[in-house]
């Protein structure tokens, strides 16, 4: 009788573990799906804006050479802040809509790269970034190593390159810009693995469907930011400028 009870208990624990693993896989898949759709929307919006600017060069001057450029540049940051601080008050439908809109606005804000770099080099850099991101994220998902210590160091480095980038707006130093680009690639490569592990650890099987969706959106936002920034910094090394 006691042996039967032990076997039944053991089977129950195994089933629970399998349920948790399945729930975690479903949760991470939703994170990656949200992120992939956001990247696709960014690409479409960027190419659409590039096509418009190619047909009417005055649009490019208006968006990126006038004071309006600050609105275009800072608009994505506004959406990030809205999501970060307000997502718990939003319905899941609203949160999704804000996230998709943010991805499209980001596409508009970085569409200038298609005017500066050749389309071939942009495409090549995108695929290099995708391959690197997939490898780094897979490492963060599978590793047993605690990356929290490295993550803290990388976040401090991130603040450092933000400050350096602001300073270089006034200095215009090519050497400093090169150093920022190198550090940017290294920092966002590390953050990709760290953030993936952190998002994985946020999973809790007892969460409601709405809570799980909000977590997935915020996780997707984090990885999306890692991907876009890694792409932009790599583009400075791999991109060929238009002549």
Secondary structure, DSSP 4 states (H G I P E B T S, - for coil): -HHHHHHHHHHHHHHHHHHHHHHHHHHHHHHHHHHHHHHHHHHHHHHHHHHHHHH-HHHHHHHHTSTHHHHHHHHHHHHHHHHHHHGGGS-HHHHHHHHHHHHHHHHHHTTTHHHHB-HHHHHHHHHHHHHHHHHHHHHHHH--S--HHHHHHHHHHHHHHHHHHHHHHHH--HHHHHHHHHHHHHHHHHHHHHHHHHHHHT--TT--HHHHHHHHHHHHHHHHHHHHHHHHHHHHHHPPBP-
